[in-house]
Amino acid sequence: MGDIASKIDGSFETASISELADAPVAALQGVSAGDAEHLKAAFNIKTVRDLGTNKHFLWAQAIAKLAE
């Protein structure tokens, strides 16, 4: 995955991995507060952990990998 710091918002740069997992999804670089609201409304995703373990996203990732 490389450098985690380049993938998160600067305000979370000192957070531990556990803290990042429980951080709001907007802590990810490129995810706006509006994007986070859409994820919450559509999939009840509130945290980075929720996003990373969401079954729909995992299924899509598996399909994409198999298609390679």
Sequence and secondary structure as in RCSB ss.txt:
>XXXX:A:sequence
MGDIASKIDGSFETASISELADAPVAALQGVSAGDAEHLKAAFNIKTVRDLGTNKHFLWAQAIAKLAE
>XXXX:A:secstr
   GGGGB GGGTT  HHHHHTSBGGGBTT  HHHHHHHHHHH   BHHHHHH HHHHHHHHHHHHH 
